[in-house]
Amino acid sequence: MEVEMDMLQAETVGKVAKAEFIKRLQSREPGSFFDPIKKKKLKTMEACNKKVTLTSSQGKVIQYQEQSNLAFLLLVKSQRAEEPLDLEELMKYPLMPVPPSLGTPDGFFSKTNKAALLHYILEDTIPKDLPYPKDALFIQDGMALLHVLTNLPPTCGEICLQVLDQMVAKKHFLFSTDSYYPGSIKAQERLRRGSSEKILLAGPATRKPYDFKMFLTNDDNKKQLCQLLLRVWSDQQAASRLERTEMAVLIVEGRAHQLLSSNGKVEVRELPTIYSNQEETDTRVVLYLHHAAALGYKNAVVRTPDTDIFVILLYHAHAIRLTIYLDTGSGKHRQLLNLSELAESLGEDYCATFLGFHVFSGEDCTSAFKGKGKVGPLKKLEKNPKFHRAFSQLVTTGMSSLRC
């Protein structure tokens, strides 16, 4: 109320101070000519700024402060409404673009450690040294592999061949790269992580960027690299490598290209049945698994470090007519998981609830609840079966709308 009164009286107080100043000048008192008008200590919207102090997971103290210009804008709009809001009631809420509990001060999503879900689900399972399934379709999260490449050769064309050498070790493989759409939610997430300058890839002879990982933070660079992969793998120099495979598919911009080697040449056939305009391999992998089952594959291995894919496949495993394995981790922590078996042991209802909870509690398209994490809330959810239906409906309702 004090701020409201001061702001409403500010003009009147200023006029009175001006009149007193002029009167003092006219009185010709000694030294009065150079005396300034005394500043009135009126409270403004800045006095209403709330400060919230939080401690990050790294132990850093972060202080959030409301912006007075935004607060003033909200005040003006609130008083122009048909039923003006009470200022005292308005000040009970954080006057920020996004509440601190749901986002960052600059409007981006809050993030949490999604991998904790994978570790939690697996902590009660006995690790098994599973043999690699024979004649399985190997589905590679392409962008994940590109980010962990080491000992890179000097040219971009040779980098593409290095990736192909890793893939042809599997007789049957599908290498899936992401699509990039400006203005999408995922594009905003990539913007939050930072971006490098665009570099023109003129062809296979283009020299490797000095910092390859930084090069991959630019969407245009990744688009060019994916197109170069298709160009190099379709070239005659890749024919001898592809002869070692029985099924070789490269996904670029959502389009599937089957690569067939014969007589030293590579034939490229487009597979329209698995075209998808979805941005990431995360969701497209379900389509690829159904396609593999239709081709008669009994097993498929998905290689990715992405927890989102783990959660998505747990839900869909019951409906896919083949055994799904997840190849995750790196180094001594790398392991092969039988996802179909795990999904069967957890049950369809739990897997649906688990996916709904994952989306609700924070992933690439939704903000996490700051300071809550994922495992703690999941444990509480497990103890309260009455909420399971609500979270599973987030999934089943969404899937129904996609089918319509």
Secondary structure as the mmCIF struct_conf table of DSSP 4:
data_model
#
loop_
_struct_conf.conf_type_id
_struct_conf.id
_struct_conf.beg_label_comp_id
_struct_conf.beg_label_asym_id
_struct_conf.beg_label_seq_id
_struct_conf.end_label_comp_id
_struct_conf.end_label_asym_id
_struct_conf.end_label_seq_id
HELX_RH_AL_P HELX_RH_AL_P1 GLU A 2 GLN A 26
TURN_TY1_P TURN_TY1_P1 SER A 27 ARG A 28
TURN_TY1_P TURN_TY1_P2 PRO A 30 GLY A 31
HELX_RH_3T_P HELX_RH_3T_P1 SER A 32 PHE A 34
HELX_LH_PP_P HELX_LH_PP_P1 ASP A 35 LYS A 40
HELX_RH_3T_P HELX_RH_3T_P2 MET A 45 CYS A 48
STRN STRN1 LYS A 51 THR A 55
TURN_TY1_P TURN_TY1_P3 SER A 57 GLN A 58
BEND BEND1 GLY A 59 GLY A 59
STRN STRN2 VAL A 61 GLN A 65
HELX_RH_AL_P HELX_RH_AL_P2 SER A 68 ARG A 80
BEND BEND2 ALA A 81 GLU A 83
HELX_LH_PP_P HELX_LH_PP_P2 PRO A 84 ASP A 86
HELX_RH_AL_P HELX_RH_AL_P3 LEU A 87 LEU A 90
TURN_TY1_P TURN_TY1_P4 MET A 91 LYS A 92
BEND BEND3 TYR A 93 TYR A 93
BEND BEND4 MET A 96 VAL A 98
TURN_TY1_P TURN_TY1_P5 PRO A 100 LEU A 102
STRN STRN3 GLY A 103 GLY A 103
TURN_TY1_P TURN_TY1_P6 PRO A 105 ASP A 106
BEND BEND5 GLY A 107 GLY A 107
HELX_LH_PP_P HELX_LH_PP_P3 PHE A 108 PHE A 108
STRN STRN4 PHE A 109 PHE A 109
HELX_LH_PP_P HELX_LH_PP_P4 SER A 110 SER A 110
TURN_TY1_P TURN_TY1_P7 LYS A 114 LYS A 114
HELX_RH_AL_P HELX_RH_AL_P4 ALA A 115 LEU A 122
TURN_TY1_P TURN_TY1_P8 GLU A 123 ASP A 124
BEND BEND6 THR A 125 THR A 125
HELX_LH_PP_P HELX_LH_PP_P5 ILE A 126 PRO A 127
HELX_LH_PP_P HELX_LH_PP_P6 LEU A 130 PRO A 133
TURN_TY1_P TURN_TY1_P9 LYS A 134 ASP A 135
STRN STRN5 LEU A 137 ASP A 141
HELX_RH_AL_P HELX_RH_AL_P5 GLY A 142 HIS A 147
TURN_TY1_P TURN_TY1_P10 VAL A 148 VAL A 148
BEND BEND7 ASN A 151 ASN A 151
BEND BEND8 PRO A 154 PRO A 154
STRN STRN6 THR A 155 THR A 155
HELX_RH_AL_P HELX_RH_AL_P6 CYS A 156 MET A 167
TURN_TY1_P TURN_TY1_P11 VAL A 168 ALA A 169
BEND BEND9 LYS A 170 LYS A 171
STRN STRN7 HIS A 172 SER A 176
TURN_TY1_P TURN_TY1_P12 PRO A 182 GLY A 183
BEND BEND10 SER A 184 SER A 184
HELX_RH_AL_P HELX_RH_AL_P7 ILE A 185 ARG A 193
BEND BEND11 GLY A 203 GLY A 203
TURN_TY1_P TURN_TY1_P13 PRO A 204 ALA A 205
BEND BEND12 THR A 206 THR A 206
STRN STRN8 ARG A 207 ARG A 207
HELX_LH_PP_P HELX_LH_PP_P7 LYS A 208 PRO A 209
BEND BEND13 TYR A 210 ASP A 211
HELX_RH_AL_P HELX_RH_AL_P8 PHE A 212 PHE A 215
TURN_TY1_P TURN_TY1_P14 LEU A 216 THR A 217
BEND BEND14 ASN A 218 ASN A 218
HELX_RH_AL_P HELX_RH_AL_P9 ASP A 219 TRP A 233
TURN_TY1_P TURN_TY1_P15 SER A 234 SER A 234
BEND BEND15 ASP A 235 ASP A 235
HELX_RH_3T_P HELX_RH_3T_P3 GLN A 236 ALA A 238
HELX_RH_AL_P HELX_RH_AL_P10 ALA A 239 LEU A 242
TURN_TY1_P TURN_TY1_P16 GLU A 243 ARG A 244
BEND BEND16 GLU A 246 GLU A 246
STRN STRN9 MET A 247 VAL A 252
TURN_TY1_P TURN_TY1_P17 GLU A 253 GLY A 254
STRN STRN10 ARG A 255 SER A 262
TURN_TY1_P TURN_TY1_P18 ASN A 263 GLY A 264
STRN STRN11 LYS A 265 GLU A 270
HELX_RH_3T_P HELX_RH_3T_P4 PRO A 272 ILE A 274
BEND BEND17 GLU A 279 GLU A 280
HELX_RH_AL_P HELX_RH_AL_P11 THR A 281 ALA A 294
TURN_TY1_P TURN_TY1_P19 LEU A 295 GLY A 296
BEND BEND18 LYS A 298 LYS A 298
STRN STRN12 ASN A 299 ARG A 303
HELX_RH_AL_P HELX_RH_AL_P12 THR A 307 HIS A 316
HELX_RH_3T_P HELX_RH_3T_P5 ALA A 317 ALA A 319
BEND BEND19 ILE A 320 LEU A 322
STRN STRN13 THR A 323 THR A 328
HELX_RH_3T_P HELX_RH_3T_P6 GLY A 331 HIS A 333
STRN STRN14 GLN A 335 ASN A 338
HELX_RH_AL_P HELX_RH_AL_P13 LEU A 339 LEU A 346
HELX_RH_AL_P HELX_RH_AL_P14 GLU A 348 PHE A 360
TURN_TY1_P TURN_TY1_P20 SER A 361 SER A 361
STRN STRN15 GLU A 363 GLU A 363
TURN_TY1_P TURN_TY1_P21 ASP A 364 CYS A 365
STRN STRN16 THR A 366 THR A 366
HELX_LH_PP_P HELX_LH_PP_P8 SER A 367 PHE A 369
TURN_TY1_P TURN_TY1_P22 LYS A 370 LYS A 372
BEND BEND20 LYS A 374 LYS A 374
HELX_RH_AL_P HELX_RH_AL_P15 VAL A 375 GLU A 382
TURN_TY1_P TURN_TY1_P23 LYS A 383 LYS A 383
HELX_RH_3T_P HELX_RH_3T_P7 PRO A 385 PHE A 387
HELX_RH_AL_P HELX_RH_AL_P16 HIS A 388 ARG A 403
#
